[in-house]
């Protein structure tokens, strides 16, 4: 069977992260949503997403296909039901379609004509940016069980101080010495080639993905994910870092999400709690206003390729778009549009020529090419987000 993941109605609620990727390629837990589905299905997947992303993330259609709403995270029972779908059948959770069967010959799909199969079990669904960190603990637990089932961890070096070693899994090539790992409140997963440097203190759940690093003396509160090839120091609590991003120095990051290729300067801090303890509101690209999150704790949402200078301070519930460059004293406003250059004293436009030069240098340091596809995607984002920048 051919499986296709589609963005679904939550795509705009997941901006700025979905400016540069389909919903399926958001990381939550240890794996991206796509990686979860592919491991459960035992099959590769392709994607239905925005036209400007489709060259990098193409869709492959065959005679028979099952389309899956990428906002939903898989579980074993749901996957078995999806594998059993037949022509003109669809699985729903309430009003939301989870998956449905199509044939290439179908020109129009009217789900009202399908046999509706109701799925009543509780599922993890990522439909808002803050879901990425607020549901990360459950996602880490599910991924940990999926990845470690029937497998044996590499031994934990004896120099480490360990609580609940049965909840710790170390992949081949990982390094950790003289660290404190407390997995009594959730699992700790240490990916292939990852490193926890001396003096680090970790309380799970933690996903330290392949080739990621916790630097000397890092203090990590779960549930936290440090994506592949990312480097983290200082204090981090309940945050998700997608990959190839750095928070390499002291400073606090809490209840936050960083995209790929981000960098936080030394002593950067974010607030995750308002002084009056009120509910946090967060910029919504869908409504172009500040949306209620229902959360008392909510920090920083930063899109791909954005950076900030040393000693940057972010207010509670700040949203930074794609390829922004923030520096200077004081708090920048709590919505920083994509391709903005500046800080609390004001912003100008960060021109694509300069932004692309930086992206090329940064990515080359990880032996990854900044391609024409990448440039085309960011050019589209630049044009689409012009309305948010000061003229």
Phi, psi and omega per residue, in radians:
X1 nan 2.556 3.107
X2 -1.733 2.177 -3.098
X3 -1.920 2.302 -3.119
X4 -2.204 2.190 3.088
X5 -1.622 2.262 3.133
X6 -2.043 2.674 -3.025
X7 -1.118 -0.733 3.138
X8 1.349 -3.130 -3.036
X9 -1.253 -0.175 -3.091
X10 -1.509 -0.041 -3.015
X11 -0.953 -0.838 -3.090
X12 -1.224 -0.457 3.098
X13 -1.292 -0.233 -3.126
X14 -1.805 0.131 2.969
X15 -1.173 2.570 0.191
X16 -1.491 -0.030 -3.032
X17 -1.206 -0.523 3.139
X18 -1.572 0.079 2.931
X19 -1.105 -0.566 -2.965
X20 -2.064 0.092 -3.139
X21 -2.789 2.725 2.966
X22 -1.187 2.852 3.064
X23 -0.960 -0.645 -3.082
X24 -1.073 -0.368 -3.068
X25 -1.784 0.274 2.945
X26 -1.303 2.388 3.083
X27 -1.652 2.230 3.014
X28 -2.571 2.316 -2.936
X29 1.426 -2.430 3.106
X30 -1.556 -0.658 -3.002
X31 -1.860 2.849 2.918
X32 -1.290 2.867 3.121
X33 -1.055 -0.697 3.110
X34 -1.080 -0.798 -3.138
X35 -1.061 -0.646 3.090
X36 -1.072 -0.891 -3.099
X37 -1.083 -0.738 -3.098
X38 -1.147 -0.662 3.104
X39 -1.196 -0.709 3.124
X40 -1.190 -0.720 -3.075
X41 -1.411 -0.365 -3.029
X42 1.154 0.613 -3.050
X43 -2.663 2.652 2.992
X44 -1.299 2.845 3.109
X45 -2.320 2.755 2.937
X46 -2.133 -2.968 -2.854
X47 -2.448 2.438 2.846
X48 -1.829 2.047 -3.075
X49 -2.522 -2.910 3.125
X50 -1.109 2.584 -3.080
X51 -0.969 -0.721 -3.051
X52 -1.249 -0.255 3.073
X53 -1.676 -0.175 -2.918
X54 -1.255 -0.385 3.091
X55 -1.214 -0.698 3.123
X56 -1.386 -0.557 -3.110
X57 -2.163 1.338 -3.006
X58 -1.318 2.841 3.045
X59 -1.905 2.322 3.058
X60 -1.988 2.084 -3.139
X61 -1.881 2.406 3.074
X62 -2.092 -3.039 -3.090
X63 -1.064 -0.730 3.101
X64 -2.150 2.329 -3.045
X65 -2.447 2.648 2.935
X66 -2.106 2.133 3.121
X67 -1.674 2.357 -3.053
X68 -2.188 2.291 3.084
X69 -1.248 1.984 -3.011
X70 -1.236 -0.162 3.082
X71 -1.226 -0.389 -3.126
X72 -1.591 2.380 3.073
X73 -1.616 2.486 -3.037
X74 -1.324 2.672 2.823
X75 -2.344 2.963 -2.981
X76 -1.058 -0.774 -3.094
X77 -1.149 -0.770 3.137
X78 -1.075 -0.737 -3.121
X79 -1.075 -0.717 3.118
X80 -1.113 -0.666 3.114
X81 -1.193 -0.665 3.114
X82 -1.139 -0.743 3.126
X83 -1.080 -0.465 -3.113
X84 -1.581 0.050 -3.128
X85 -1.091 2.474 3.090
X86 -2.115 3.059 -3.081
X87 -0.958 2.382 3.122
X88 1.137 0.496 3.024
X89 -2.051 2.548 3.106
X90 -2.493 2.581 3.102
X91 -1.851 2.280 -3.118
X92 -2.117 2.621 2.886
X93 -2.081 1.750 -3.007
X94 1.113 -2.195 3.126
X95 -1.509 -0.158 -3.040
X96 -1.596 2.259 3.053
X97 -1.389 2.307 3.083
X98 -1.656 -0.797 -3.086
X99 -2.779 2.666 3.081
X100 -2.689 2.726 -3.081
X101 -1.614 2.363 3.050
X102 -2.372 2.770 2.999
X103 -2.037 2.574 -3.088
X104 -1.010 -0.546 -3.091
X105 -1.261 -0.271 3.138
X106 -1.202 2.147 3.128
X107 -1.508 -0.751 3.131
X108 -2.161 2.440 3.139
X109 -1.994 2.014 3.083
X110 -1.982 1.793 -3.077
X111 -1.151 -0.287 3.098
X112 -1.176 -0.368 3.138
X113 -1.597 -0.074 -3.109
X114 -1.437 2.696 2.916
X115 -1.260 2.066 -3.073
X116 -1.555 2.153 3.065
X117 -1.866 2.015 -3.082
X118 -1.466 2.279 3.065
X119 -1.890 1.939 -2.999
X120 -1.716 -0.090 -3.139
X121 -1.277 2.668 -3.139
X122 -1.263 2.317 -3.136
X123 -2.200 2.658 2.967
X124 -1.412 2.281 3.133
X125 -2.293 2.275 3.140
X126 -1.806 1.756 -3.091
X127 -2.153 -0.162 3.050
X128 -2.337 2.726 -3.106
X129 -1.013 -0.663 -3.084
X130 -1.275 -0.279 3.036
X131 -1.092 -0.478 -3.064
X132 -1.072 -0.729 3.104
X133 -1.596 -0.579 -3.044
X134 -1.281 -0.412 3.102
X135 -1.838 0.172 -3.041
X136 -1.188 -0.569 3.135
X137 -1.095 -0.811 3.107
X138 -1.121 -0.670 -3.128
X139 -1.180 -0.684 3.086
X140 -1.073 -0.789 -3.124
X141 -1.041 -0.804 -3.131
X142 -1.130 -0.751 3.136
X143 -1.172 -0.666 3.129
X144 -1.035 -0.808 3.127
X145 -1.135 -0.684 -3.139
X146 -1.141 -0.770 -3.032
X147 -1.404 -0.466 -3.015
X148 -1.823 -0.106 -3.076
X149 -1.014 2.173 3.100
X150 1.289 0.164 -3.117
X151 -2.020 2.805 -3.138
X152 -1.977 2.305 3.114
X153 -1.202 2.667 2.901
X154 -1.116 2.642 -3.120
X155 -1.114 2.563 3.084
X156 -1.479 2.120 3.137
X157 -0.973 2.492 -2.995
X158 -1.201 -0.290 -3.122
X159 -1.256 -0.255 -3.066
X160 -1.481 2.640 3.077
X161 -1.707 2.025 -2.912
X162 -2.151 2.380 2.959
X163 -2.132 2.278 -3.133
X164 1.062 1.042 -3.108
X165 -1.073 -0.391 3.131
X166 -1.145 -0.287 3.131
X167 -1.775 0.285 -3.138
X168 -2.029 2.299 3.091
X169 -2.253 2.236 -3.089
X170 -2.065 2.149 3.103
X171 -1.425 2.880 -3.102
X172 -1.082 2.395 3.087
X173 1.546 -0.099 3.106
X174 -1.290 2.639 -3.127
X175 -2.232 2.339 3.043
X176 -2.744 2.248 3.124
X177 -2.488 2.477 3.028
X178 0.940 0.715 3.065
X179 -1.999 2.803 3.050
X180 -1.910 2.120 -3.125
X181 -2.139 2.064 3.128
X182 -1.982 1.798 -3.112
X183 -1.775 0.318 -3.112
X184 -1.248 -0.419 -3.124
X185 -1.787 0.082 3.123
X186 2.809 2.741 -3.039
X187 -1.204 2.715 3.050
X188 -2.131 2.078 -3.140
X189 -1.969 2.197 -3.110
X190 -2.068 1.952 -2.984
X191 -1.306 2.983 -3.134
X192 -1.031 2.257 3.102
X193 1.267 0.089 3.116
X194 -1.347 2.838 -3.124
X195 -2.452 2.338 2.950
X196 -1.961 1.965 -3.072
X197 -1.355 2.920 -3.042
X198 -1.032 2.486 3.072
X199 1.449 -0.050 3.119
X200 -1.227 2.534 3.122
X201 -2.174 2.129 -3.044
X202 -2.196 2.298 2.942
X203 -2.069 2.094 -3.083
X204 -1.181 2.986 0.052
X205 -1.294 2.452 3.076
X206 -2.383 2.346 2.934
X207 -2.002 1.840 3.036
X208 -1.777 1.780 -2.940
X209 -1.361 3.084 -3.024
X210 -0.916 2.262 3.036
X211 1.112 0.323 3.033
X212 -1.516 2.831 -3.048
X213 -2.369 2.315 2.850
X214 -1.727 2.131 -3.037
X215 -1.419 3.030 -3.037
X216 -0.878 2.198 3.025
X217 1.244 0.303 3.119
X218 -1.084 2.547 3.115
X219 -2.101 1.933 -3.012
X220 -2.091 2.126 3.014
X221 -1.818 2.324 3.082
X222 -1.419 3.021 -0.102
X223 -1.367 2.158 -3.102
X224 -2.341 2.469 3.041
X225 -2.102 2.230 3.021
X226 -1.963 1.886 -3.009
X227 -1.212 2.998 -3.063
X228 -0.944 2.402 3.037
X229 1.100 0.315 3.087
X230 -1.621 2.700 3.128
X231 -2.204 2.283 -3.022
X232 -2.338 2.306 2.999
X233 -2.327 3.132 -3.137
X234 1.274 -2.554 -3.052
X235 -1.975 2.223 3.140
X236 -2.321 2.347 3.140
X237 -2.359 2.252 3.002
X238 0.768 1.039 -3.112
X239 -2.330 2.784 3.117
X240 -2.209 2.198 3.086
X241 -2.042 2.048 -2.951
X242 -1.100 -0.844 -3.103
X243 2.842 2.664 3.070
X244 1.008 0.471 3.135
X245 -2.075 2.718 -3.048
X246 -2.248 2.276 2.843
X247 -2.226 1.335 -2.868
X248 -1.487 -0.067 -2.984
X249 -2.306 -3.127 3.129
X250 -1.062 2.794 -3.064
X251 2.270 2.858 -3.052
X252 -1.935 2.339 2.998
X253 -2.243 2.079 -3.080
X254 -2.433 2.450 3.098
X255 0.864 0.925 -2.969
X256 -2.369 2.877 3.063
X257 -2.375 2.227 3.034
X258 -1.987 2.363 3.054
X259 -1.302 -2.735 3.129
X260 -1.594 2.661 3.059
X261 1.083 0.543 3.041
X262 -1.618 2.742 3.039
X263 -2.512 2.197 3.061
X264 -1.799 2.162 -3.139
X265 -1.152 2.852 -3.107
X266 -0.962 2.424 3.112
X267 1.114 0.399 2.960
X268 -1.246 2.391 3.133
X269 -2.336 2.551 2.958
X270 -2.117 2.551 2.981
X271 -1.474 2.414 3.076
X272 -2.104 0.155 -3.117
X273 -2.560 2.238 3.128
X274 -1.257 2.643 -3.117
X275 -1.059 -0.510 3.134
X276 -1.673 0.132 3.087
X277 1.100 0.339 -3.097
X278 -1.358 2.869 3.066
X279 -1.038 2.420 -3.125
X280 -1.458 2.346 3.001
X281 -1.844 2.505 -3.040
X282 -2.273 2.464 -3.138
X283 -1.008 2.300 3.096
X284 -1.969 2.117 3.065
X285 -1.218 -0.459 -3.104
X286 -1.204 -0.808 -3.109
X287 -1.694 -0.167 -3.068
X288 0.933 0.786 3.071
X289 -2.712 3.116 -3.116
X290 -1.568 2.182 -3.023
X291 -1.759 2.597 3.051
X292 -1.258 2.351 3.120
X293 -1.767 -0.334 -3.018
X294 1.300 0.144 -3.065
X295 -1.972 2.512 3.005
X296 -1.540 -0.476 -3.141
X297 -2.001 2.056 3.094
X298 -2.767 2.236 -3.013
X299 -1.899 -1.856 -2.950
X300 -2.024 2.305 2.975
X301 -1.984 2.037 -3.055
X302 -2.216 2.139 -3.125
X303 -1.300 2.974 -3.082
X304 -0.964 2.564 3.001
X305 1.178 0.205 3.108
X306 -1.565 2.633 -3.049
X307 -2.433 2.753 2.983
X308 -2.470 2.658 -3.109
X309 -1.392 3.120 -3.133
X310 -1.095 2.601 3.069
X311 1.072 0.415 3.087
X312 -1.238 2.456 3.131
X313 -2.098 2.188 3.126
X314 -1.935 2.295 3.088
X315 -1.212 2.844 3.045
X316 -0.957 2.338 3.068
X317 1.122 0.932 3.097
X318 -1.747 2.364 3.066
X319 -1.993 2.139 3.085
X320 -1.989 2.265 -3.105
X321 -1.313 -2.717 -3.098
X322 -1.527 2.412 2.996
X323 0.957 0.799 3.007
X324 -1.693 2.665 3.118
X325 -2.276 1.970 -2.956
X326 -2.055 2.353 -3.107
X327 -2.794 2.934 3.092
X328 1.768 3.009 -3.091
X329 -1.431 2.878 3.102
X330 1.411 3.006 -3.136
X331 -1.557 2.155 2.958
X332 -1.167 2.834 3.117
X333 -1.079 2.844 -3.022
X334 -1.549 0.225 2.829
X335 -2.401 1.963 3.124
X336 -1.912 1.972 -3.090
X337 -1.143 2.788 3.061
X338 -1.020 2.577 3.109
X339 1.000 0.712 3.028
X340 -1.752 2.559 -3.115
X341 -2.301 2.024 3.118
X342 2.552 -2.582 -3.081
X343 -2.911 -2.504 -3.034
X344 -1.115 -0.416 -3.138
X345 -1.481 -0.050 3.098
X346 2.290 2.883 -3.089
X347 -2.204 2.581 2.898
X348 -2.055 3.111 -3.130
X349 -1.464 2.278 3.066
X350 -1.503 1.817 -3.019
X351 -1.152 2.528 -3.061
X352 -1.066 -0.608 -3.123
X353 -1.003 -0.822 3.134
X354 -1.204 -0.744 -3.119
X355 -1.076 -0.702 -3.123
X356 -1.219 -0.613 3.074
X357 -1.046 -0.801 3.136
X358 -1.126 -0.793 -3.130
X359 -1.035 -0.718 3.130
X360 -1.084 -0.746 3.131
X361 -1.173 -0.809 -3.108
X362 -1.068 -0.810 -3.093
X363 -1.217 -0.600 3.134
X364 -1.129 -0.469 3.096
X365 -1.149 -0.339 3.066
X366 -1.874 0.295 3.124
X367 1.014 0.646 3.077
X368 -2.107 2.326 -3.084
X369 -1.462 2.387 2.950
X370 -1.460 1.843 -2.932
X371 -1.604 2.981 3.043
X372 -1.084 -0.592 3.067
X373 -1.060 -0.795 3.126
X374 -1.060 -0.773 3.141
X375 -1.100 -0.710 3.140
X376 -1.119 -0.705 3.109
X377 -1.100 -0.820 -3.118
X378 -1.195 -0.583 3.047
X379 -1.075 -0.720 3.104
X380 -1.090 -0.780 3.124
X381 -1.067 -0.724 3.116
X382 -0.987 -0.830 -3.116
X383 -1.207 -0.726 -3.086
X384 -1.158 -0.476 -3.054
X385 -1.795 0.158 3.120
X386 -0.961 -0.657 -3.040
X387 -1.106 -0.369 -3.124
X388 -1.531 -0.296 -3.081
X389 -1.574 2.621 3.066
X390 -1.156 2.426 -3.111
X391 -1.272 nan nan
